[in-house]
Amino acid sequence: MNVELNFNLPEEENDFRAAINGHKLKGITYDYDEWLRTQIKYEDLSDDEYRTYQKCRDRLREMFYDDDLFISQ
């Protein structure tokens, strides 16, 4: 299957950049999720810090799943 995307440049420059750089955003999101996981799992956190990191990670994943996106490499 081939897919073709068309943009009217320069008017749709932002949409074009989002389309061609989506893989970068995915990588950054994965790295951030893994960083949160590492903090939760390996760092010596207070109960409040632990809950905060966990809440951030849960919310990040919830936002992705709500739009049928998944955080994975």
C-alpha angles and dihedrals in degrees: 000000000000125000126197124198121196126199131182103228134235091014094057097037094126093051090047092052091048091052097049095041099045091109089058092053090049091052093048091048092050091049092049092049090050091048090053090048091051092050091051096044105038111020124090098243133174116241090257093050091048092051092047094051091045092048091051092049093047092049093048091052093044091054091052095045091048088062094043092253124132133209106228139118 
